[in-house]
Amino acid sequence: MREPPGGSVEGQPQLRRELGVPDAVVVGLGAMLGAGIFAVLAPASGAAGSGLLWGLAAAAVVAYCNATSSARLAARYPAAGGTYVYGRERLGEFWGYLAGCAFVVGKTASCAAMALTVGSYAWPGEMHAVACGVVVAVTAVNYAGVQKSAWFIRAVVAVVLAVLAAVVVASLASGRADAARIGGGPDAGFTGILQAAGLLFFAFAGYARITTLGEEVRDPARTIPRAVPLALGIALGVYVAVAVTALAMLGPAGLARTAAPLSDAAAAAGVPGLAQTVRAGAVVAALGALLALVLGVSRTVMAMARDGHLPRALAAVHPRFRVPHRADLVVGAAVAVLAATADVRGAIAFSSFGVLVYYAIANASAWTLTSAEGRRRRVVPAVGLAGCLALAFALPLPAVLAGSAVLAALGAVHGLRRALAADRR
């Protein structure tokens, strides 16, 4: 039985609506800040060179269009699952299924990247073991309930913002920052800037956690459209400040070479203890991002299970904690396996491809909205759709080929299932 938009399966426990605007903003920030600051700046700088800030601007424009389209759709369809639900309702079952697959595959890779970031900063020699342990702990927190998760993420965001502010202020006040370094280094050209924007988009995609929690926010028609742009705007301001600081301290070439750009920027500032504080902040940030990411993936798995695209047992909601506990456990197990084997930079590129496909479908869905349904200007979803496709196919070739192959295989599975069902009828 398919769930009606904004509702739940009859006779099943419902998710608890308890998140307001501040909580929803915090969930989005928790997903964005860890990924953007501590995992993406270095590879993006390697792709764009002196054009890093242009890549950040391009990623922000695409993210804004995606956020606007997603917020309008979420207000109309306040159900768990995000673009999986929007694509299904606006474009047809296949496109919803493809969006759900792109999200689950891409964001599972994101979760693994964040777990590995924790391991690489906390204990580099045992990175994979630490990453697996962290995944187990985060799964347990999610199992206990979304409100407990939101309180944890709020604390994480506060710590991360304090650490980032300390890095920016100390670096710029050290006398060692050089504005000439910001635009220095080789020019990678338009293609390099596009690739950097595709990688940096990984850092902006956290606002999706807000829309996938559509059944757990109070008054979603008002809360989601307010929370999404607010979270995105705060994250962009933080990214610009930190990127400018890192470039002024290390230059594009130095930023591209380092595995821990903010730690190196802090060390270059010469402030005692600051580099160690940044390492601790990186661990906290990645933990917050991982927690928020797993929340979104498990809710999409639950929504796909309700429709029969995944085993229906995964749609179960815990009668006490009111969370999709089976989906949480399955997602946690999948992330733990990837965290034991994955490469961080490859996971980021693969994730970006899947998430950009997901948002391309979101923008196509928003294009179909009428003015009476909340659509304002069609130029926003049009720019978002074109931008998502351009950035997706500008990513490193291995990620594009792997992502395309996985989504094509999953699409073929869907077609085969439909053909078998038609034969049975």
C-alpha positions in Angstrom: 0.0 0.0 0.0 1.5 3.3 -1.1 1.7 6.1 1.4 -0.3 9.2 0.6 1.7 12.4 0.4 2.2 13.8 3.8 0.7 10.8 5.6 1.7 7.4 6.8 0.6 3.8 6.2 -2.7 3.2 7.9 -2.4 1.2 11.1 1.3 1.9 11.6 2.8 4.1 14.2 3.5 7.6 12.9 6.7 9.6 13.2 6.6 12.2 15.9 6.4 15.8 14.7 8.6 17.7 17.1 11.2 19.7 15.2 10.7 23.5 14.8 12.7 25.9 12.6 15.8 26.1 14.9 16.0 22.4 15.1 15.6 21.9 11.4 18.3 24.6 10.7 20.6 22.8 13.1 20.1 19.4 11.4 21.0 21.0 8.0 24.0 22.8 9.4 25.2 19.7 11.1 25.3 17.9 7.7 26.9 20.8 5.8 29.6 22.1 8.0 31.5 18.9 8.7 31.6 17.9 5.0 32.3 21.3 3.6 35.1 22.5 5.8 37.1 19.5 6.7 36.8 17.2 3.6 36.3 19.2 0.4 38.4 22.3 0.3 41.7 20.5 -0.6 40.4 18.4 -3.6 38.4 21.4 -4.8 41.5 23.6 -4.7 43.4 21.0 -6.6 40.7 21.1 -9.4 40.2 24.9 -9.6 43.6 26.3 -8.6 43.2 30.1 -8.3 39.5 29.7 -9.3 38.5 28.1 -6.0 36.2 30.9 -4.9 34.6 31.0 -8.4 33.9 27.3 -7.9 32.4 28.0 -4.5 30.2 30.7 -6.0 28.9 28.3 -8.7 28.2 25.6 -6.2 26.3 28.1 -4.1 24.1 29.2 -7.0 23.1 25.6 -7.9 22.5 24.9 -4.2 20.3 27.9 -3.9 18.2 26.8 -6.8 18.0 23.3 -5.5 17.1 24.6 -2.0 14.3 26.8 -3.4 12.8 24.0 -5.5 13.1 21.5 -2.6 11.5 23.8 -0.1 8.5 24.5 -2.4 8.0 20.8 -3.0 8.5 19.9 0.7 5.8 22.4 1.7 3.4 20.6 -0.7 4.5 17.1 0.1 5.6 17.0 3.8 6.4 13.3 3.8 9.6 11.5 4.7 11.7 10.7 1.6 12.4 14.1 0.0 12.8 14.0 -3.8 11.9 10.3 -3.8 8.4 11.5 -3.0 8.5 14.6 -5.2 9.7 12.8 -8.3 7.1 10.0 -7.7 4.2 12.5 -7.4 5.2 15.0 -10.1 7.1 12.9 -12.7 6.0 9.3 -12.2 7.0 6.3 -10.3 10.3 5.6 -12.1 11.7 9.1 -11.5 10.9 8.9 -7.9 12.5 5.5 -7.7 15.6 6.8 -9.5 15.8 9.8 -7.2 15.6 7.6 -4.1 18.3 5.3 -5.4 20.6 8.2 -6.2 20.1 9.7 -2.8 20.6 6.4 -0.9 23.7 5.4 -2.9 25.3 8.9 -2.9 24.6 9.7 0.7 25.7 6.3 1.9 29.0 7.1 0.3 28.9 10.5 2.1 28.3 8.8 5.4 31.4 6.6 4.9 33.4 9.7 4.0 32.4 11.5 7.2 33.2 8.4 9.3 36.6 8.1 7.6 37.2 11.8 8.3 36.7 11.2 12.0 39.1 8.3 11.9 41.8 10.2 9.9 41.8 13.1 12.4 41.3 11.1 15.6 43.6 8.2 15.0 45.2 8.1 11.5 46.9 4.8 12.1 43.5 3.0 12.8 41.3 5.2 10.6 39.1 2.4 9.3 38.6 0.8 12.7 37.7 4.1 14.3 35.3 4.9 11.4 33.4 1.6 11.9 33.1 2.2 15.7 31.8 5.7 15.1 29.1 4.4 12.7 27.9 2.0 15.4 27.7 4.8 17.9 25.8 7.1 15.6 23.3 4.4 14.6 22.6 3.9 18.3 21.9 7.6 18.8 19.5 7.7 15.9 17.7 4.6 17.1 17.0 6.4 20.4 15.0 9.2 18.6 15.2 12.2 16.3 14.9 14.8 19.1 17.8 13.3 21.0 19.7 13.5 17.7 18.7 17.1 17.1 20.0 18.1 20.6 23.3 16.4 19.9 23.7 18.1 16.5 22.9 21.5 18.1 25.9 21.0 20.4 28.1 19.8 17.5 27.2 22.9 15.5 28.0 25.2 18.4 31.4 23.6 18.9 32.3 23.7 15.2 31.3 27.3 14.7 33.5 28.3 17.7 36.5 26.4 16.3 36.1 27.9 12.8 35.8 31.4 14.2 39.0 30.8 16.2 40.8 29.7 13.1 39.6 32.6 11.0 40.3 35.3 13.6 43.7 33.9 14.7 44.9 33.3 11.2 43.9 36.8 9.9 45.3 38.5 13.1 48.6 36.6 13.0 50.2 38.9 10.4 51.1 35.9 8.3 48.0 36.0 6.0 48.7 37.3 2.5 45.8 38.5 0.4 48.0 38.1 -2.7 47.9 34.3 -2.2 44.1 34.1 -2.7 44.3 34.7 -6.4 47.8 33.2 -6.9 48.7 29.9 -8.5 47.8 28.3 -11.8 44.5 28.9 -13.5 42.7 25.6 -14.1 40.2 27.2 -16.5 36.4 26.8 -16.8 36.5 23.0 -16.7 38.5 23.0 -13.5 36.1 25.5 -11.9 33.1 23.3 -12.8 34.8 20.3 -11.4 35.6 22.1 -8.2 32.0 23.3 -8.0 30.8 19.7 -8.3 33.0 18.7 -5.5 32.1 21.7 -3.3 28.4 20.9 -3.9 29.0 17.9 -1.6 29.4 20.5 1.2 26.1 22.2 0.4 23.8 19.2 0.2 23.1 19.1 3.9 19.9 21.0 3.6 18.4 17.9 2.1 18.3 16.5 5.6 15.6 19.1 6.4 13.3 18.0 3.5 13.7 14.3 4.2 12.5 14.9 7.8 9.2 16.2 6.4 7.1 14.0 8.7 9.1 15.0 11.9 8.8 18.8 11.7 6.0 20.9 13.1 3.9 22.8 10.5 6.1 21.6 7.6 4.5 24.0 5.1 6.0 26.9 7.0 9.0 25.4 8.8 10.7 23.8 5.8 10.7 26.9 3.4 12.1 29.0 6.3 14.7 26.5 7.5 16.2 25.5 4.2 17.4 29.0 2.9 18.4 30.0 6.4 20.7 26.9 6.9 22.1 27.4 3.4 22.9 31.1 3.9 24.6 30.5 7.2 26.7 27.7 5.7 27.7 29.8 2.7 28.9 32.6 5.0 31.0 30.2 6.9 32.5 28.6 3.8 33.5 31.9 2.3 35.2 33.1 5.5 37.1 29.8 5.9 38.0 29.4 2.2 39.4 32.9 2.1 41.4 32.3 5.3 42.8 29.0 4.1 43.8 30.6 0.7 45.4 33.6 2.4 47.5 31.3 4.7 48.4 28.4 2.3 47.7 29.6 -1.3 45.8 27.4 -3.8 48.8 25.0 -4.4 49.4 24.5 -0.7 45.8 24.1 0.0 45.5 21.4 -2.7 48.5 19.4 -1.3 47.3 19.1 2.3 45.0 16.4 3.7 44.1 18.7 6.7 43.8 22.3 5.3 42.5 24.0 8.4 45.1 22.3 10.7 47.8 23.5 8.4 46.4 27.0 8.2 46.2 27.1 12.0 49.8 25.8 12.3 50.9 28.5 9.8 49.4 31.1 12.0 51.8 30.1 14.8 49.2 30.1 17.6 50.1 27.5 20.3 47.5 24.7 20.6 45.3 26.0 17.7 46.2 23.1 15.3 45.2 20.6 18.0 42.0 22.4 18.6 41.2 22.3 14.9 41.8 18.5 14.8 39.4 18.1 17.7 36.9 20.3 15.9 37.2 18.3 12.7 36.3 15.1 14.6 33.2 16.8 16.2 32.1 18.3 12.9 32.4 15.0 11.0 30.4 13.3 13.8 27.6 15.9 13.5 27.6 15.5 9.7 27.5 11.7 9.9 24.6 11.8 12.4 22.5 14.2 10.2 23.3 12.2 7.0 22.3 8.9 8.4 19.0 10.5 9.5 18.2 11.5 5.9 19.2 8.2 4.3 17.2 6.1 6.7 14.1 8.2 6.1 14.4 7.8 2.3 14.9 4.0 2.8 11.7 4.0 4.9 9.8 5.8 2.2 11.0 3.5 -0.6 10.1 0.5 1.5 6.5 1.8 2.0 6.2 1.7 -1.8 7.6 -1.7 -2.2 10.9 -0.7 -3.9 12.7 -2.1 -0.9 11.6 -4.8 1.6 8.5 -3.6 3.4 9.9 -4.6 6.7 12.2 -1.5 6.5 9.2 0.8 6.7 8.5 -0.2 10.3 8.4 2.6 12.9 9.4 1.8 16.4 6.3 1.9 18.7 8.2 3.6 21.5 10.9 5.8 19.9 8.9 6.6 16.8 11.8 6.2 14.4 12.3 3.9 11.4 14.5 1.5 13.5 15.0 -1.2 10.9 16.0 1.3 8.2 18.4 2.9 10.7 20.0 -0.5 11.4 20.3 -1.5 7.7 21.8 1.9 6.7 24.2 1.8 9.7 25.4 -1.7 8.6 25.9 -0.6 5.0 27.9 2.5 6.0 30.1 0.5 8.4 31.0 -1.9 5.5 31.9 1.1 3.3 33.8 2.8 6.1 36.0 -0.3 6.4 37.0 -0.2 2.7 36.4 3.3 1.2 38.8 6.0 -0.1 37.7 9.4 1.2 38.3 11.5 -2.0 36.7 8.9 -4.2 33.7 8.6 -1.9 33.2 12.4 -2.1 33.2 12.5 -5.9 30.9 9.4 -6.1 28.6 11.0 -3.6 28.5 14.3 -5.4 27.4 12.6 -8.6 24.5 10.7 -7.0 23.3 13.8 -5.1 23.5 16.0 -8.2 21.3 13.5 -10.1 18.9 13.5 -7.1 18.6 17.3 -7.2 18.3 17.3 -11.0 15.1 15.3 -10.5 14.0 17.7 -7.7 14.3 20.7 -10.1 12.5 18.8 -12.9 9.7 18.1 -10.4 9.5 21.7 -9.2 9.2 22.8 -12.9 5.8 21.1 -13.0 4.4 23.0 -10.1 1.7 25.6 -11.0 1.6 29.0 -9.4 -1.3 27.9 -7.3 0.9 25.1 -5.9 3.7 27.4 -4.8 5.8 27.9 -7.9 7.1 31.4 -8.3 9.5 31.5 -11.2 10.4 28.7 -13.5 13.9 30.1 -14.1 14.9 28.8 -10.7 14.3 25.1 -11.4 15.6 25.6 -14.9 18.9 26.9 -13.7 19.0 24.3 -11.0 18.4 21.4 -13.4 21.0 22.7 -15.9 23.5 23.4 -13.2 23.1 19.9 -11.6 23.7 18.1 -14.9 26.7 20.3 -15.7 28.4 19.8 -12.4 27.6 16.1 -12.3 29.3 15.4 -15.6 32.3 17.7 -14.8 33.3 15.5 -11.9 36.3 13.1 -12.2 35.6 10.5 -14.8 35.8 7.4 -12.5 33.1 8.9 -10.3 30.9 9.7 -13.4 31.3 6.2 -14.9 30.8 4.4 -11.6 27.7 6.5 -10.6 26.2 6.1 -14.1 26.7 2.4 -14.0 25.1 1.9 -10.6 22.1 4.0 -11.4 21.6 2.3 -14.8 21.8 -1.1 -13.1 19.2 0.0 -10.5 17.0 1.4 -13.2 17.2 -1.9 -15.1 16.2 -3.8 -11.9 13.1 -1.5 -11.6 12.2 -2.2 -15.2 12.6 -6.0 -14.7 10.4 -5.9 -11.6 7.6 -4.1 -13.5 7.8 -6.5 -16.4 7.6 -9.5 -14.1 4.6 -7.9 -12.2 2.9 -7.3 -15.6 3.4 -10.9 -16.6 1.9 -12.1 -13.3 -1.2 -10.0 -14.0 
